[in-house]
Structure formats: structure tokens, C-alpha cells
Amino acid sequence: MTPAINTATKNNVIHHIHEYSHDEASESYGDEAAQKLGISSDRVFKTLVVNIDNNALVVAVIPVSAMLSMKLIAKAYQGKKATMALKIDVERSTGYVLGGVSPLGQKKRLSTFIDISAKEFTTVFVSAGKRGLEIELSPQDLQTLTQATLTDICQ
């Protein structure tokens, strides 16, 4: 059990765990998950950690098929400039390794923003806290568990 799975279980959230054999040579963890689970990459959401104004780390949860808009994520946090967080900062603040960062059960609760497109689906898939492991849950439950804001953050 990962902290992400424990968070969903502890909060009595209906969820399903999906495991697949992760290929170390894979260049895109999210695309690999979508392909190996046989689901649309629009329904698999990746978890990105962004640095706003060199001052705050925030989490962006967006479809694997999309690109994060740095302008929109900065605006969502009421900042001016966003950059991708350094690997060491991501792993230190979330407690997860890159490619397995879940928006659930992070070591330090960060402000979280989920792309509005999540509302189009009954369930979405996000990392369950390690490479090769996804958790499927409703967008509403994901939003509640992460105390996230739903907003347009994709290009």
C-alpha cells in the first residue's frame, strides 16, 4: 500500500487500483500507463509540481494528452511566473519519485489545481504512488481528497 492508496481507503473513497509492468526505457510514464491499461490518454492525469515565483511549490494535475500552461498555472495561484520544480524539490516535498508522483498522500500538502477537463469523465486515473501503479477514482473525490481547485490550466 502506498500513501495515495491509504488516503483513498481511509476516506472511504470508491477507487480501483490498476497495476502494469513498468518499462524502465519508457520516456513518458503517463503515455505508458494509458497504453498498457488500454484507456484514453485524456483520462490518465499526470501530476506535475511547479515552482511559482521561485517562492511556492504547487501541484498541477493534467491529462497526459495535454501540456501545462505555465501562464495559467501561475495565474491560478495568483502568481506571475511558473517553472517546473527541481527533481529534488519534487521528491522531497511529495515523498514520491518522479514518474510515481501522486496527487494523493503527499508528504507535504501543496496547493493543487486539477484541469477542468477532469469533469468530462466519470472516473480518472492518477498515479497511485509508484511507477506501474494507477488509482482510478471520480474527479470529485480527487478534488475533495486533494482540496484542489478545478480550473483551466492546459495550453
Secondary structure, DSSP 8 states (H G I E B T S, - for coil): --HHHHHHHHTT---EEEE----TT-S-HHHHHHHHHT--TTTBEEEEEEEETTTEEEEEEEETTS-B-HHHHHHHTT-S-EEE--HHHHHHHHSS-TT---SSS-SS--EEEEEGGGGGSS-EEEEEEETTEEEEE-HHHHHHHHT-EEE--B-
